[in-house]
């Protein structure tokens, strides 16, 4: 995951995916400053306001998504960051719009759809089903993905580090300190995989079994990280021997020459979807932008620069094999991965998360 979306695991609700899936201001017109809230006006169609993660994410989006759209349409794109579900809900309620388009994970898509705060894909230029199979999930249009993978210090494991979550849990064969994200919806599936549950049988989650599995490894879990930068620093500085980490963070360390190895086996994929804020006065332009943003070549450029995996399969026609092999949705890695499923989570996610936090404190 790009370092500039590290707040995804902190601010947003858990990311989740439908089991229907089988395959994840800067330059020029992007604008450097977030604009004040905009009330509906007749002139609104001249500008599109996009909610972004800022930093590297926004730089890649400006180059590959925003600028091409502006060249084609003449519509200026201005950015507002960071991504905020709360602001999305508030602006629909008040009719005062700070942004028109944003990205949400699967868990937030379910919440937003239930709250009726995002526009329906049906009737948009993309059509109800989107431009490729499984492109649409609850009125979100699939864009890109990141994954949680296993990374380890090669100087601590010169003969090879843990390759599966069962290995990660194996304290005898792979001794050392461990680290996982403090994020219930991502950690519980990993615990079940470590306990022998097949990937295709994960959901609905057996939460009782997951907590029992977590108990076995708790003594060696030195840190529960909350930010992507933190997880990277812990591994880079040798404070932990192995970590469940976003793939882009691990790849950055490898590219910098640090002694880090990774495994793509049982990678946990999180998807990002474009959505349009309900009742925005710039609805038509917003959908045209999304239609542009998921075009294969543009999406490929964005993912290559921001270290994501495209969710439009046609994008891989524009990605060299050696780069596709570094992406969670690439042809080599995707068959080894699994996707979250908040539709069939296995219990009330909010209550399970509260229990998780209580377990950490015990």
Beta strands, then each sheet from edge to edge (+ up, - down):
strand 1: 38-39
strand 2: 47-52
strand 3: 76-81
strand 4: 96-97
strand 5: 101-105
strand 6: 136-137
strand 7: 140-153
strand 8: 178-181
strand 9: 221-225
strand 10: 242-246
strand 11: 260-276
strand 12: 309-310
strand 13: 338-339
sheet 1: 1+ 4-
sheet 2: 2+ 3+
sheet 3: 5+ 11- 7+ 6-
sheet 4: 5+ 11- 13-
sheet 5: 5+ 11- 7+ 10- 8- 9-
sheet 6: 5+ 11- 7+ 12-
end
